[in-house]
Amino acid sequence: MVKGLASILLMGMLAILTAQRVTEWHDNVSLWRSAVRVSPTARGWLNYGAALADAGDFDGAMACYRSAVNTASPQARLIQRAVLKNLDIVQQSDRRRW
Amino acid sequence: MKTPHLVLMLVLALTALVYAPMLSALPTYEDVIPTFWQGWQLGVIRGLSATTLNLQTLQSLALAHGWQIGLHLLNGLLIAALLERYGLSRAVFAAAVYLLHPLAVESVAPLAYRADLLLSTVILLTLVSTRSAWGLLLVPCGLMAAVYVKESGVVAMPLLLLWLWITCHRAWRPVAWIVGPAAVIGSARMAELYLPRLSTWTAPAAHGGFWFVAVQAAAVWRYLALTIWPMGLSIDHAFDGVGQGTALLALLTLGIVLLVTVLWRRRAPALTFGAGWVAVSLAPHFLIPLPDYLKEHHWGLPLAGLCLAGGLTGVSRG
């Protein structure tokens, strides 16, 4: 009886966590939002920014790119180069918008 | 219908329900890499798809995701089928843990990682086929299909040996003589496929050689911790900053644990099986440096092995 209840409880918990993870994998914005929440790496911020830029949220993207530049990481130089390139793309689209 | 069968059906239904939102998911991360996607059409799927199962006909994202979910459900059923003879309840429990574990999501959700999920299916099918004399005829096909699905599918051979070692006391030695050389040839083929491509990949962090192996050992401990306590799952685990002391300790403890499980092979064969399965299925990641130390979709096959080991706990060999 106790074993059965424990098993049901465990399965219920696993199902809730899985459902939550499945929703995180719905699109790039939700995926990278969850990634930077868990481990705020430069790559995470860069990809989150790119996802926001794709979705049209340029202000959000800029904030993410700034966070990426400010993150210390072994791949910092590589990431910073990519960030600067993406910032340039965002600024160009911003100029075109206005 | 027995109660465990009913429970298994309920678990399958719950899994399908939990994964259902995936059907409306958009392409994510590596799914959107131009070489994979050709417009909105699914690109050529490597491995089995090229000949026997042309998934290029799956023009719809929902269908492609549905296919992935279907494979995951099939894997759960195969785990239950493999453990059925050791007790229905434990078979259903092991299958349920595999099906509902959040660590499995990354091998089901992104279409770009479809080969990992398919590899688990092919390997589990190969193990199931050892249950009957006629099924044994399918084993060579399964082993070949595994290598065809993914280069690291070469691990199917030692995994089959492990399965035979724990379930088929008498058969594993003669099979080892046949499968052993094939495993060596397969490994050489894998090295031949991978080595020319290594120069094009970004080496993980600044580690090389020994330290790469040590940090990878730390990643194995992290995988195990995430299996027990699946909080903090992420597409991008920060693992480059692991210190040398931590990495060395991780490698040392991993070595000791593996040694202990080998020494305890008679006392706790399920533990030996589980440790062996994890070691074998992750071996390619120790030998071939990938850009990331820890990717959750690499844990799909080891997770299946751990569920099998859990179901075999307390069972004597043979």
HADDOCK unambig.tbl for C-alpha pairs under 7 A between the chains (distance, minus, plus):
assign (segid A and resid 11 and name CA) (segid B and resid 100 and name CA) 6.94 0.50 0.50
assign (segid A and resid 14 and name CA) (segid B and resid 100 and name CA) 5.65 0.50 0.50
assign (segid A and resid 14 and name CA) (segid B and resid 101 and name CA) 5.58 0.50 0.50
assign (segid A and resid 14 and name CA) (segid B and resid 102 and name CA) 6.49 0.50 0.50
assign (segid A and resid 15 and name CA) (segid B and resid 18 and name CA) 6.76 0.50 0.50
assign (segid A and resid 15 and name CA) (segid B and resid 100 and name CA) 5.45 0.50 0.50
assign (segid A and resid 17 and name CA) (segid B and resid 102 and name CA) 5.92 0.50 0.50
assign (segid A and resid 18 and name CA) (segid B and resid 18 and name CA) 6.99 0.50 0.50
assign (segid A and resid 18 and name CA) (segid B and resid 100 and name CA) 6.49 0.50 0.50
assign (segid A and resid 18 and name CA) (segid B and resid 101 and name CA) 6.42 0.50 0.50
assign (segid A and resid 18 and name CA) (segid B and resid 102 and name CA) 4.21 0.50 0.50
assign (segid A and resid 18 and name CA) (segid B and resid 105 and name CA) 6.88 0.50 0.50
assign (segid A and resid 19 and name CA) (segid B and resid 18 and name CA) 5.14 0.50 0.50
assign (segid A and resid 19 and name CA) (segid B and resid 19 and name CA) 6.79 0.50 0.50
assign (segid A and resid 21 and name CA) (segid B and resid 102 and name CA) 6.59 0.50 0.50
assign (segid A and resid 21 and name CA) (segid B and resid 105 and name CA) 6.88 0.50 0.50
assign (segid A and resid 22 and name CA) (segid B and resid 19 and name CA) 6.45 0.50 0.50
assign (segid A and resid 22 and name CA) (segid B and resid 22 and name CA) 6.49 0.50 0.50
assign (segid A and resid 22 and name CA) (segid B and resid 105 and name CA) 6.61 0.50 0.50
assign (segid A and resid 23 and name CA) (segid B and resid 21 and name CA) 6.90 0.50 0.50
assign (segid A and resid 25 and name CA) (segid B and resid 109 and name CA) 6.56 0.50 0.50
assign (segid A and resid 26 and name CA) (segid B and resid 22 and name CA) 6.53 0.50 0.50
assign (segid A and resid 26 and name CA) (segid B and resid 25 and name CA) 4.43 0.50 0.50
assign (segid A and resid 26 and name CA) (segid B and resid 26 and name CA) 6.02 0.50 0.50
assign (segid A and resid 27 and name CA) (segid B and resid 25 and name CA) 6.23 0.50 0.50
assign (segid A and resid 27 and name CA) (segid B and resid 26 and name CA) 5.25 0.50 0.50
assign (segid A and resid 27 and name CA) (segid B and resid 27 and name CA) 6.67 0.50 0.50
assign (segid A and resid 27 and name CA) (segid B and resid 28 and name CA) 5.58 0.50 0.50
assign (segid A and resid 28 and name CA) (segid B and resid 28 and name CA) 5.16 0.50 0.50
assign (segid A and resid 28 and name CA) (segid B and resid 29 and name CA) 6.34 0.50 0.50
assign (segid A and resid 34 and name CA) (segid B and resid 234 and name CA) 6.88 0.50 0.50
assign (segid A and resid 35 and name CA) (segid B and resid 234 and name CA) 5.01 0.50 0.50
assign (segid A and resid 35 and name CA) (segid B and resid 235 and name CA) 5.99 0.50 0.50
assign (segid A and resid 35 and name CA) (segid B and resid 236 and name CA) 6.08 0.50 0.50
assign (segid A and resid 38 and name CA) (segid B and resid 232 and name CA) 5.64 0.50 0.50
assign (segid A and resid 38 and name CA) (segid B and resid 234 and name CA) 6.52 0.50 0.50
assign (segid A and resid 39 and name CA) (segid B and resid 237 and name CA) 6.32 0.50 0.50
assign (segid A and resid 39 and name CA) (segid B and resid 238 and name CA) 6.05 0.50 0.50
assign (segid A and resid 41 and name CA) (segid B and resid 238 and name CA) 6.55 0.50 0.50
assign (segid A and resid 44 and name CA) (segid B and resid 236 and name CA) 6.62 0.50 0.50
assign (segid A and resid 74 and name CA) (segid B and resid 205 and name CA) 6.47 0.50 0.50
